[in-house]
């Protein structure tokens, strides 16, 4: 669906994006994670056709995005730094969007307005930052995009609204196979939302992974063995191990069932396979001691 | 739910965007309209018919400035989205191509600017339709009577068209400025730069030419170009359909340039001072050049005469430094600017080359004097623009012999230029204006300020002034044809005194035969009079009497026209005349003879017998003192004085003294009459001598 090939962008001699590659599957929710200044917003502005690449390609369905009205009609973008015409209210903006976006869904708009409980007649400039984000979300979702690009969408939203937003996105993805790219500077925000994660640092994509693959591949084992019995980890891909008193903890990559069977066969006094958070997976997957990871994880 | 069909991917404009812009900014348009109504419609409604034309001409200035302001504000508002990162991103992420965004925004701004002007034009048309034509009769010496509708539909259309074109051109400039810049503040600045800087550069070059090159007179094409380079001044001085067409073409070019740049503009340059790197040196150096010249000219103007050139250079250095640093700070958005030495060094080298070029006259401007055989003509009024063009449709002297003298005079001025340049040492000066029409169709202009004494000593000046062709340009009586004009009367007045002083009174001649014979005598005298007999040109002879011609151009006129003429000028047509004056010296022998024969001479000219005494004073004025500036509160005190009482001395003084004096050291003779009294303050007759022609009995007699 979205493909970025060897994208490079330089601002006054500073390389903001350096030969960056990215691939987003149709109907997936892609989490773009990176610290402030890593190049997330620059990448998003290329993806939304705002910036022209110095080199490389930004494609949606195989078509370049830059100055492509057809792609823009199928794409909605909620920027981190919102902008509305001064003196406009939600209703006025919706009327404008209705004329611009061919897939505009007035019923969906009415539903979302009701759901978020925003005033249609109050000036958008009088809204709080969180309310403005909601207004932008309503407008974006009502235009029924095939691609939704969200730059730091969670900032300024309270937990209840955040859940509503996530639920709506997930529903749209499930119903219409909408493709979503969502950026954040914190991996925690991506928990439970994304099915694919890309980590960007200093303008380059450090890694890009499916969360399902990651979660099924890395396991956290906690066990206590009788004195004199060693944990059966020989030959296993142990990413991390730690012992606190008699309790040993292992992060192991491999088949979960096989790992469990081998541990149980060694006769542990206590054995637990613990669920892993996204942060933990990334910490152990990537070594966890690199600065760029530390900042997005904590 | 929508059909999902794409709205307008290939369209040139986006109607929804235009509608949205109109919805957003309509209030500005209404305010502009109110301004136009107050400025244009209200004054017309409040003005009497005959002054409507003048009022339309007067309101054109504020209305033009208002129209330019409206266009600049419109572009600032509409293209503001380019100057903020957030708005630039959101607007360009919408399903609108850059092409659509640019054209739609441009069109929206045009509608917002033009609608109020069109409405104003319609209101003026309605006023015209309801009020009917405002007829007005004017008299033109060449065309005769001309009836003009002072408030015609054509005039309203041209007026409205002028405002529309100011709107269009300034808006195109303002949009180009918006695209070139990264902030609204610099957009406004660059706007002013684009509207004025090119004119300013030309005016600066003209100014430098005037300062450095003797006789420099900018070609009309250059001064016109300076005016036309700014649409505001261009359309103010020339509100013609041709000019409107020219600006329309310029607007299209600007529009296309702005569009091309918009397509190439990087949105990440929002909030930068200038959005394109190529524009930085252009803006920087143009402004530095203007700043340099501005402060240089100011210092030059304020400096005492002997320090004018050093102060010019000092002002230029300071002006260039201050402007360069200020502009660089703005562009680089920091106080500590980078690349100062290289950037300013380049400018300094260019400036030094320019000034040295002017100083050394590398183009050979001062030495460039046309040969007589290259000349097709020279514009009349060479000396102090003294020429009345009403009697000739050709404003040029084309006589070959006279042209030879003009060219020779020009050559002499150019040869003596180093001596003539220093005006401070030159005393009383005259302006010599040479506007040549060359045989190759080109024009060449020079204007020199030349000392009177130098001119009087130049044989070619004398030959030029004494030529028949030159005299015709000075004296209409030689130029007009007798079957085209009617001499109504000739009034002869004593010179230099009030009516009745010295017992002298004016004589009015109106008999046909008297007028014919006097005109014949005058013509015969004018053809042979010498430079000395022409006081306006520094002739040394005293003016004996003044002659006033009252003439008119005959033309049949209806009673109705005559009534209109009377209403306009306060006189009936057949009573209206034009007036010409000729100073009569003793060189006008035939004229004086005729007057003596008719017994008029004695009643007009002061003789020794009319004089009671003469008070003589020797005066000196400093070279800096302006000849025309007379301090009446504190008149100058004479260095020496004497009183004359001898009738023979009276005769010599009356014969030799001049009515005016240009020298710095001079003798003033105040003549008191035998009969009647004179006002002690300023009555009587004043005559003058210079050291060269003062009689010995005065030179040696003053104490």
Interface residues (C-beta under 8 A of the other chain):
Chain A: X11 X45 X48 X49 X50 X51 X52 X67 X68 X69 X70 X72 X73 X75 X77 X79 X81 X82 X83 X85 X86 X87 X88 X92 X96 X98 X99 X100 X101 X102 X103 X104 X105 X106 X107
Chain B: X1 X2 X3 X4 X5 X6 X7 X8 X9 X14 X15 X16 X19 X20 X23 X24 X81 X84 X85 X86 X87 X88 X89 X90 X91 X92 X93 X94 X95 X96 X97 X98 X100 X266 X267 X268
